[in-house]
């Protein structure tokens, strides 16, 4: 489906968006990628939603990307004898391995790995940071704390440990089963929760074995600290601002977001900005002005995609939320300031032939009346490099592989076209001109830029560029010169 914007929209599916009609409406309203949240829903429900998406893809004739978001290990307190307790500021409180129901002085924390990592002075956050505690003393089976920010603590509330690296794998037993299930099902991306180090990503990539690309969620301070190493082994990044804003001071999140987006763009890897983007639209048909500005900021920063969570999964106005995000994106990208920011934030070209080719393609397109850049890409690498340039003309990613087209749908500006396997550049030029005309990116008197790698079908071999006309002589030629 042809879009009039470059940034992509990710919509989470859930109880409010599980039927064919609703999912298709979301796609037509602007959703390019659908997120399947493995924290909610059975395998049967996930399978059904996956089948619906693929049916819509077939019915509409485009490429739709599916992102499966793994839950990750969940750290929670146990239960209370009275279901909840009110903790006052300054109160003493113990967490331990005792299974006895808790009271106002203690509660079970069934995670010995947390106690193994704690030190006096460490911070414990409960219920998304609403309750804060400082550890005074700790051992292998307890932590004696002082409550520094009190509140109501109740059964099985989540626990965050922001200032230590926990000796926990990013993949729980549930995640391993879910990973195998969705890879066999045929998702395009796997979002990995609780990433703390590069080894977490490598473990998931080894299990996926090329069946899905790996998207690392940055939601812990350790992930921010180790970001360069994590980015190097990831296929993409999600800036998950929810937990990040719990474990770090909230004022730290905006500059971190900007830095991570810039680093991802420099590495030619897609980045999603996520969490609470249009939160009020869970219950309201209109967003707040601050939410609109938040979405716009992510787009001005050059993010590949912006994401809706509960707004589309469980909210009362899922279609309105996607439509709002689409409208904001379209308006921002028409702002002359947007083009100026994309140009000013562009890194100097790299030193490889592929870097030089895509940089030249962008410069030729922007300095002349070129209508589109058509790049042939089997693995997706060429299209990612072109997208890194953030050209102000459409990108047609030509690929013979449906899997590559689906994965690239997450990437800024890419309009994916399935083409035949090519064996020579002349055929690629003809196919590009035909696609540009068919998709209405160019007319009979227009020109396009075509990039590819020769020999064909060798990943990462981009080494040729041509400016080609889109007239009938070329379109209908069987052996163009």
RODO-2510 file (C-alpha; in nm, 4 decimals, decimal comma):
residues 481
     n   res          X          Y          Z
     1     x     0,0000     0,0000     0,0000
     2     x     0,1536     0,3290    -0,1129
     3     x     0,2140     0,5751     0,1714
     4     x     0,2706     0,9482     0,1488
     5     x     0,5128     0,9498     0,4434
     6     x     0,8503     0,7971     0,5249
     7     x     0,8279     0,7129     0,8951
     8     x     0,6526     0,3834     0,9649
     9     x     0,3723     0,3116     1,2128
    10     x     0,3727     0,0068     1,4401
    11     x     0,0346    -0,0941     1,5841
    12     x     0,0013    -0,3500     1,8635
    13     x    -0,2803    -0,6015     1,8267
    14     x    -0,4963    -0,7149     2,1164
    15     x    -0,8569    -0,7574     2,2304
    16     x    -0,9623    -0,4330     2,0600
    17     x    -0,7984    -0,5275     1,7312
    18     x    -0,8213    -0,8980     1,6629
    19     x    -1,0735    -0,9313     1,3786
    20     x    -0,9990    -0,9278     1,0051
    21     x    -1,2094    -0,6145     0,9594
    22     x    -1,0391    -0,4184     1,2379
    23     x    -0,6846    -0,5202     1,1432
    24     x    -0,7468    -0,4344     0,7793
    25     x    -0,8929    -0,0985     0,8831
    26     x    -0,5825    -0,0313     1,0911
    27     x    -0,3608    -0,1169     0,7932
    28     x    -0,5587     0,1089     0,5622
    29     x    -0,5492     0,3869     0,8237
    30     x    -0,1695     0,3739     0,8228
    31     x    -0,0305     0,0768     1,0187
    32     x     0,2722    -0,0663     0,8371
    33     x     0,3856    -0,3106     1,1066
    34     x     0,1756    -0,5174     1,3452
    35     x     0,3128    -0,6080     1,6876
    36     x     0,2136    -0,9336     1,8528
    37     x     0,2708    -0,8957     2,2266
    38     x     0,3740    -1,2340     2,3656
    39     x     0,2988    -1,1142     2,7200
    40     x    -0,0709    -1,1404     2,6382
    41     x    -0,2664    -1,3986     2,4440
    42     x    -0,2318    -1,7702     2,3924
    43     x    -0,0437    -1,9317     2,1068
    44     x    -0,3773    -2,0045     1,9403
    45     x    -0,4709    -1,6345     1,9540
    46     x    -0,1293    -1,5305     1,8217
    47     x    -0,1581    -1,7850     1,5391
    48     x    -0,5017    -1,6537     1,4445
    49     x    -0,3843    -1,2901     1,4330
    50     x    -0,0809    -1,3877     1,2294
    51     x    -0,3029    -1,5680     0,9773
    52     x    -0,5325    -1,2647     0,9504
    53     x    -0,2386    -1,0327     0,8792
    54     x    -0,1054    -1,2602     0,6082
    55     x    -0,4527    -1,2832     0,4545
    56     x    -0,4796    -0,9031     0,4494
    57     x    -0,1343    -0,8887     0,2926
    58     x    -0,2511    -1,1213     0,0171
    59     x    -0,5787    -0,9338    -0,0306
    60     x    -0,4128    -0,5914    -0,0559
    61     x    -0,1116    -0,7035    -0,2570
    62     x     0,1532    -0,5344    -0,0430
    63     x     0,4054    -0,6374     0,2204
    64     x     0,3098    -0,6232     0,5878
    65     x     0,5687    -0,6627     0,8612
    66     x     0,4960    -0,8668     1,1770
    67     x     0,6893    -0,8028     1,4982
    68     x     0,6663    -1,0555     1,7837
    69     x     0,7558    -0,8965     2,1179
    70     x     0,8919    -1,1478     2,3701
    71     x     0,7913    -1,0936     2,7322
    72     x     1,1304    -1,1337     2,8997
    73     x     1,1770    -1,2298     3,2657
    74     x     0,9206    -1,0668     3,4947
    75     x     1,0356    -0,9734     3,8439
    76     x     0,7454    -0,9539     4,0881
    77     x     0,6854    -0,9585     4,4627
    78     x     0,4735    -1,2358     4,6142
    79     x     0,1351    -1,2001     4,7792
    80     x     0,0123    -1,0281     5,0954
    81     x    -0,2104    -1,1753     5,3646
    82     x    -0,4523    -0,8867     5,3112
    83     x    -0,3787    -0,8527     4,9357
    84     x    -0,2163    -0,5107     4,9894
    85     x    -0,0394    -0,2885     5,2419
    86     x     0,0248     0,0837     5,2699
    87     x     0,3953     0,1630     5,3105
    88     x     0,4850     0,4951     5,4723
    89     x     0,7899     0,7067     5,3923
    90     x     1,0778     0,6138     5,6209
    91     x     0,9361     0,2728     5,7115
    92     x     1,1561    -0,0347     5,7319
    93     x     1,0644    -0,3163     5,4933
    94     x     1,2184    -0,6539     5,4178
    95     x     1,2082    -0,8599     5,0985
    96     x     1,3034    -1,2249     5,1319
    97     x     1,2638    -1,5780     4,9949
    98     x     1,0054    -1,6813     5,2562
    99     x     0,6825    -1,7935     5,0828
   100     x     0,4666    -1,6820     5,3782
   101     x     0,2153    -1,4120     5,2715
   102     x     0,3475    -1,0635     5,3392
   103     x     0,2428    -0,7850     5,5747
   104     x     0,3413    -0,4247     5,6405
   105     x     0,6966    -0,5253     5,7341
   106     x     0,7940    -0,7820     5,4664
   107     x     0,7018    -0,9705     5,1506
   108     x     0,8362    -1,2586     4,9459
   109     x     1,0568    -1,1748     4,6466
   110     x     1,1028    -1,5107     4,4695
   111     x     1,4161    -1,4103     4,2790
   112     x     1,7413    -1,5174     4,4491
   113     x     1,9328    -1,3707     4,1543
   114     x     1,8233    -1,0233     4,2687
   115     x     1,9605    -1,0777     4,6201
   116     x     2,2847    -1,2065     4,4701
   117     x     2,3338    -0,8800     4,2820
   118     x     2,2210    -0,6285     4,5453
   119     x     2,4548    -0,4143     4,7508
   120     x     2,3871    -0,1708     5,0369
   121     x     2,2719     0,1522     4,8782
   122     x     2,1006    -0,0206     4,5829
   123     x     1,7539     0,0988     4,4842
   124     x     1,4445    -0,1197     4,4519
   125     x     1,1425     0,0113     4,2611
   126     x     0,7963    -0,1429     4,2936
   127     x     0,4833    -0,0908     4,0810
   128     x     0,6472     0,1053     3,7960
   129     x     0,8524     0,3109     4,0386
   130     x     0,5604     0,4405     4,2437
   131     x     0,7266     0,2870     4,5519
   132     x     1,1007     0,3340     4,6069
   133     x     1,3261     0,1628     4,8592
   134     x     1,6944     0,1869     4,9465
   135     x     1,8753    -0,1299     5,0519
   136     x     2,0405    -0,1008     5,3948
   137     x     2,1596    -0,4582     5,4340
   138     x     2,1317    -0,7670     5,2191
   139     x     2,2288    -1,1297     5,1897
   140     x     2,1640    -1,4297     4,9638
   141     x     1,8019    -1,4558     5,0819
   142     x     1,6979    -1,1099     5,2066
   143     x     1,7179    -0,7340     5,1616
   144     x     1,6423    -0,4953     5,4479
   145     x     1,5259    -0,1640     5,3061
   146     x     1,4091     0,1843     5,3978
   147     x     1,1038     0,3134     5,2106
   148     x     1,1989     0,6447     5,0489
   149     x     0,8731     0,6905     4,8538
   150     x     0,5754     0,5128     5,0036
   151     x     0,2449     0,3995     4,8625
   152     x     0,0130     0,1027     4,8238
   153     x     0,1917    -0,2241     4,7546
   154     x    -0,0205    -0,5194     4,6486
   155     x     0,0026    -0,8755     4,5196
   156     x     0,2542    -0,9562     4,2446
   157     x     0,3540    -0,5998     4,1613
   158     x     0,6573    -0,5635     3,9375
   159     x     1,0038    -0,4915     4,0748
   160     x     1,2798    -0,2951     3,8995
   161     x     1,6443    -0,2897     4,0052
   162     x     1,7920     0,0058     3,8166
   163     x     2,1485     0,0346     3,9415
   164     x     2,2813    -0,3218     3,9146
   165     x     2,3262    -0,5640     3,6260
   166     x     2,1170    -0,8669     3,7185
   167     x     2,2583    -1,2154     3,6535
   168     x     1,9511    -1,2995     3,4489
   169     x     1,9273    -1,4161     3,0904
   170     x     1,7068    -1,2026     2,8675
   171     x     1,5188    -1,5173     2,7642
   172     x     1,3015    -1,7012     3,0139
   173     x     1,1757    -2,0553     2,9545
   174     x     0,8504    -1,9027     2,8289
   175     x     1,0444    -1,6783     2,5902
   176     x     1,2321    -1,9729     2,4429
   177     x     0,9073    -2,1541     2,3717
   178     x     0,7487    -1,8369     2,2323
   179     x     1,0539    -1,7672     2,0156
   180     x     1,0416    -2,1089     1,8553
   181     x     0,6647    -2,0820     1,8068
   182     x     0,6681    -1,7436     1,6307
   183     x     0,9743    -1,8289     1,4201
   184     x     0,7985    -2,1387     1,2937
   185     x     0,4853    -1,9308     1,2420
   186     x     0,6797    -1,6902     1,0226
   187     x     0,7196    -1,3507     1,1911
   188     x     0,9647    -1,0992     1,0485
   189     x     1,1117    -0,9405     1,3621
   190     x     1,1657    -1,0557     1,7204
   191     x     1,1699    -0,7852     1,9893
   192     x     1,3919    -0,8946     2,2781
   193     x     1,3030    -0,7639     2,6256
   194     x     1,5316    -0,7200     2,9281
   195     x     1,8475    -0,6776     2,7186
   196     x     2,1453    -0,5871     2,9370
   197     x     2,4446    -0,6942     2,7280
   198     x     2,5393    -0,8047     2,3765
   199     x     2,5426    -1,1710     2,4801
   200     x     2,1663    -1,1516     2,5411
   201     x     2,1151    -1,0603     2,1762
   202     x     2,3560    -1,3223     2,0463
   203     x     2,1696    -1,5946     2,2356
   204     x     1,8356    -1,4941     2,0784
   205     x     1,9927    -1,4628     1,7329
   206     x     2,1393    -1,8103     1,7643
   207     x     1,7975    -1,9550     1,8514
   208     x     1,6245    -1,7625     1,5718
   209     x     1,8891    -1,8858     1,3251
   210     x     1,8014    -1,6312     1,0577
   211     x     1,4280    -1,6995     1,0653
   212     x     1,3574    -1,3519     1,2058
   213     x     1,5583    -1,0336     1,2559
   214     x     1,6418    -0,9346     1,6162
   215     x     1,5220    -0,6028     1,7577
   216     x     1,6751    -0,5174     2,0965
   217     x     1,4556    -0,3249     2,3392
   218     x     1,6500    -0,0623     2,5297
   219     x     1,4680    -0,0374     2,8620
   220     x     1,7379    -0,0796     3,1278
   221     x     2,0258     0,1480     3,2342
   222     x     2,2696    -0,1376     3,1643
   223     x     2,1468    -0,1484     2,8042
   224     x     2,2090     0,2258     2,7667
   225     x     2,5581     0,1832     2,9106
   226     x     2,6360    -0,1093     2,6785
   227     x     2,4482     0,0314     2,3797
   228     x     2,7364     0,0326     2,1291
   229     x     2,7976    -0,3397     2,1811
   230     x     2,4257    -0,4208     2,1743
   231     x     2,3706    -0,2200     1,8540
   232     x     2,6605    -0,3967     1,6825
   233     x     2,4946    -0,7397     1,7182
   234     x     2,1308    -0,6302     1,6731
   235     x     1,9368    -0,5906     1,3485
   236     x     1,7307    -0,3074     1,4952
   237     x     1,6503    -0,1199     1,8173
   238     x     1,3404    -0,0215     2,0123
   239     x     1,3675     0,2719     2,2530
   240     x     1,1217     0,1361     2,5136
   241     x     1,0665     0,4486     2,7169
   242     x     0,8268     0,2938     2,9710
   243     x     1,0694     0,0897     3,1816
   244     x     1,3529     0,3239     3,0867
   245     x     1,1608     0,6091     3,2495
   246     x     1,1055     0,3985     3,5617
   247     x     1,4665     0,2924     3,6083
   248     x     1,6216     0,6278     3,5168
   249     x     1,5238     0,9834     3,6155
   250     x     1,2543     1,0855     3,3679
   251     x     1,4528     1,3915     3,2580
   252     x     1,7267     1,1587     3,1305
   253     x     1,5015     0,9812     2,8820
   254     x     1,4639     1,2505     2,6079
   255     x     1,8403     1,3019     2,5525
   256     x     1,8958     0,9258     2,5644
   257     x     1,6242     0,8833     2,3012
   258     x     1,7919     1,1372     2,0747
   259     x     2,1350     0,9781     2,1105
   260     x     2,0095     0,6262     2,0452
   261     x     1,8116     0,7292     1,7374
   262     x     2,1156     0,9074     1,5923
   263     x     2,3419     0,6077     1,6573
   264     x     2,0957     0,3688     1,4950
   265     x     2,0673     0,5874     1,1893
   266     x     2,4456     0,6102     1,1638
   267     x     2,4640     0,2302     1,1778
   268     x     2,1897     0,1949     0,9120
   269     x     1,9723    -0,0058     1,1500
   270     x     1,6013     0,0684     1,2028
   271     x     1,4901     0,2187     1,5332
   272     x     1,1410     0,2335     1,6838
   273     x     1,0401     0,4941     1,9431
   274     x     0,7783     0,3355     2,1682
   275     x     0,5593     0,3669     2,4793
   276     x     0,2871     0,6142     2,5736
   277     x     0,2997     0,8057     2,2462
   278     x    -0,0765     0,8650     2,2334
   279     x    -0,1651     0,7218     2,5748
   280     x    -0,4756     0,9361     2,6299
   281     x    -0,6319     0,7886     2,3144
   282     x    -0,6892     0,4638     2,5027
   283     x    -1,0005     0,6366     2,6354
   284     x    -1,0326     0,9530     2,4263
   285     x    -1,0830     1,0060     2,0516
   286     x    -0,8464     1,3053     2,0701
   287     x    -0,4836     1,3090     2,1866
   288     x    -0,3308     1,5731     2,4095
   289     x    -0,1187     1,8438     2,2482
   290     x     0,1832     1,7124     2,4404
   291     x     0,1361     1,3645     2,2910
   292     x     0,1194     1,5046     1,9395
   293     x     0,4425     1,6942     2,0078
   294     x     0,6021     1,3741     2,1405
   295     x     0,5208     1,1850     1,8203
   296     x     0,6422     1,4782     1,6116
   297     x     0,9688     1,4965     1,8061
   298     x     1,0477     1,1309     1,7322
   299     x     0,9814     1,1933     1,3623
   300     x     1,1966     1,5078     1,3555
   301     x     1,4743     1,3027     1,5192
   302     x     1,4699     1,0654     1,2220
   303     x     1,3218     0,7552     1,3859
   304     x     1,2304     0,4784     1,1444
   305     x     0,9033     0,4032     1,3215
   306     x     0,6734     0,5180     1,6000
   307     x     0,4655     0,2681     1,7947
   308     x     0,1210     0,2363     1,9471
   309     x     0,0751    -0,0085     2,2346
   310     x    -0,2447    -0,0171     2,4399
   311     x    -0,3877     0,2578     2,2168
   312     x    -0,4441     0,0063     1,9375
   313     x    -0,4435    -0,3190     2,1382
   314     x    -0,6983    -0,2458     2,4099
   315     x    -0,8168     0,1119     2,3631
   316     x    -1,1568     0,2431     2,2642
   317     x    -1,0269     0,4256     1,9554
   318     x    -0,7651     0,2126     1,7752
   319     x    -0,8379     0,3410     1,4239
   320     x    -0,8434     0,7010     1,5413
   321     x    -0,5054     0,6495     1,7114
   322     x    -0,3442     0,5164     1,3925
   323     x    -0,5079     0,7904     1,1857
   324     x    -0,3787     1,0568     1,4247
   325     x    -0,0265     0,9202     1,4082
   326     x    -0,0462     0,9055     1,0280
   327     x    -0,1704     1,2657     1,0099
   328     x     0,1041     1,3912     1,2429
   329     x     0,3725     1,2100     1,0437
   330     x     0,2444     1,3432     0,7119
   331     x     0,2298     1,7004     0,8411
   332     x     0,5776     1,6887     0,9984
   333     x     0,7401     1,5514     0,6836
   334     x     0,5875     1,8305     0,4759
   335     x     0,7494     2,0902     0,7026
   336     x     1,0589     2,2438     0,5341
   337     x     1,2323     2,2245     0,8728
   338     x     1,2081     1,8447     0,8593
   339     x     1,4189     1,8266     0,5420
   340     x     1,6689     2,0700     0,6937
   341     x     1,7030     1,8542     1,0074
   342     x     1,7464     1,5354     0,8049
   343     x     2,0199     1,7030     0,6007
   344     x     2,1962     1,8589     0,8989
   345     x     2,1976     1,5308     1,0933
   346     x     2,3364     1,3250     0,8044
   347     x     2,6740     1,1674     0,8792
   348     x     2,9652     1,1978     0,6383
   349     x     2,9658     0,9089     0,3881
   350     x     3,1465     0,5931     0,4931
   351     x     3,4520     0,4610     0,3192
   352     x     3,3092     0,1585     0,1368
   353     x     3,2003     0,1492    -0,2273
   354     x     2,8426     0,0836    -0,1147
   355     x     2,8504     0,3931     0,1104
   356     x     2,9745     0,6056    -0,1784
   357     x     2,7150     0,4670    -0,4209
   358     x     2,4144     0,5365    -0,1964
   359     x     2,5470     0,8799    -0,1001
   360     x     2,5867     0,9658    -0,4689
   361     x     2,2390     0,8321    -0,5436
   362     x     2,0869     1,0583    -0,2803
   363     x     2,2833     1,3634    -0,3928
   364     x     2,1967     1,3116    -0,7606
   365     x     1,8297     1,2628    -0,6729
   366     x     1,8092     1,5755    -0,4612
   367     x     2,0078     1,8052    -0,6908
   368     x     1,8265     1,7083    -1,0099
   369     x     1,4680     1,6236    -1,0971
   370     x     1,4951     1,2557    -1,0073
   371     x     1,1639     1,1047    -0,8924
   372     x     1,2813     0,7977    -0,6998
   373     x     1,5799     0,5873    -0,5960
   374     x     1,5345     0,2220    -0,6900
   375     x     1,7701    -0,0143    -0,5108
   376     x     1,8020    -0,3855    -0,5719
   377     x     1,8636    -0,5718    -0,2503
   378     x     1,8469    -0,9413    -0,1709
   379     x     1,9472    -0,9192     0,1958
   380     x     1,8129    -0,5663     0,2494
   381     x     2,1543    -0,4083     0,3104
   382     x     2,1446    -0,1705     0,0126
   383     x     1,7979    -0,0459     0,1045
   384     x     1,9105     0,0139     0,4647
   385     x     2,2076     0,2169     0,3419
   386     x     1,9876     0,4253     0,1127
   387     x     1,7398     0,4836     0,3966
   388     x     2,0258     0,5969     0,6221
   389     x     2,0766     0,8871     0,3815
   390     x     1,7167     1,0008     0,4454
   391     x     1,6696     1,1166     0,0816
   392     x     1,3857     1,3536     0,0064
   393     x     1,2645     1,1318    -0,2804
   394     x     1,0880     0,7935    -0,2518
   395     x     1,2927     0,4750    -0,2065
   396     x     1,1801     0,1690    -0,4023
   397     x     1,3369    -0,1389    -0,2466
   398     x     1,3380    -0,4009    -0,5208
   399     x     1,3855    -0,7549    -0,3940
   400     x     1,3049    -1,1075    -0,5113
   401     x     1,2512    -1,2229    -0,1519
   402     x     0,9199    -1,1709     0,0237
   403     x     1,0939    -1,2115     0,3600
   404     x     1,3284    -0,9223     0,2814
   405     x     1,0393    -0,7019     0,1669
   406     x     0,8512    -0,7697     0,4895
   407     x     1,1484    -0,6911     0,7124
   408     x     1,2284    -0,3726     0,5191
   409     x     0,8729    -0,2483     0,5735
   410     x     0,9926    -0,1370     0,9185
   411     x     1,2627     0,0839     0,7645
   412     x     1,2249     0,4573     0,7013
   413     x     1,1072     0,5503     0,3538
   414     x     1,1191     0,2038     0,1980
   415     x     0,8463     0,1088    -0,0475
   416     x     0,9025    -0,2595    -0,1168
   417     x     0,8477    -0,4167    -0,4582
   418     x     0,8752    -0,7920    -0,5182
   419     x     1,0614    -0,8546    -0,8416
   420     x     1,2017    -1,1499    -1,0295
   421     x     1,5516    -1,2781    -0,9574
   422     x     1,7891    -1,0695    -1,1696
   423     x     2,1061    -1,1830    -1,3408
   424     x     2,2131    -0,8610    -1,5145
   425     x     2,1898    -0,4878    -1,4511
   426     x     2,0043    -0,4056    -1,7739
   427     x     1,7098    -0,6157    -1,6604
   428     x     1,7186    -0,4431    -1,3211
   429     x     1,6923    -0,1008    -1,4850
   430     x     1,3883    -0,2076    -1,6872
   431     x     1,2236    -0,3594    -1,3786
   432     x     1,2893    -0,0391    -1,1815
   433     x     1,1375     0,1845    -1,4466
   434     x     0,8323    -0,0370    -1,4706
   435     x     0,7882    -0,0396    -1,0927
   436     x     0,8266     0,3388    -1,0656
   437     x     0,5623     0,3868    -1,3337
   438     x     0,3263     0,1214    -1,1947
   439     x     0,3510     0,2632    -0,8400
   440     x     0,2989     0,6152    -0,9793
   441     x     0,6253     0,7501    -0,8454
   442     x     0,7348     0,8544    -1,1938
   443     x     0,5777     0,9412    -1,5275
   444     x     0,6884     0,8809    -1,8890
   445     x     0,9068     1,1931    -1,8989
   446     x     1,0703     1,1373    -1,5588
   447     x     1,3991     0,9808    -1,4527
   448     x     1,4994     0,7533    -1,1657
   449     x     1,8270     0,6455    -1,0040
   450     x     1,8948     0,2701    -0,9972
   451     x     2,1510     0,1101    -0,7657
   452     x     2,2494    -0,2557    -0,7434
   453     x     2,5350    -0,4942    -0,6838
   454     x     2,7012    -0,6813    -0,9662
   455     x     2,7217    -0,9768    -0,9679
   456     x     2,3595    -1,0017    -0,8541
   457     x     2,2348    -1,1926    -0,5496
   458     x     2,5531    -1,1379    -0,3488
   459     x     2,4650    -0,9600    -0,0186
   460     x     2,6465    -0,6318     0,0467
   461     x     2,7937    -0,5915    -0,3040
   462     x     2,6378    -0,2574    -0,4047
   463     x     2,8736    -0,1173    -0,6677
   464     x     2,6787     0,0339    -0,9586
   465     x     2,4515     0,3342    -1,0198
   466     x     2,2600     0,4521    -1,3253
   467     x     2,0223     0,7381    -1,4023
   468     x     1,7471     0,5911    -1,6189
   469     x     1,4465     0,7330    -1,8041
   470     x     1,0973     0,5975    -1,7505
   471     x     0,9756     0,6406    -2,1068
   472     x     0,7972     0,3713    -2,3059
   473     x     1,1099     0,2809    -2,5019
   474     x     1,2763     0,1582    -2,1844
   475     x     0,9603     0,0244    -2,0192
   476     x     0,8826    -0,2101    -2,3080
   477     x     1,2411    -0,2874    -2,4043
   478     x     1,3614    -0,6449    -2,3734
   479     x     1,7290    -0,5569    -2,4069
   480     x     1,7844    -0,1887    -2,3145
   481     x     2,1182    -0,0180    -2,3711
***
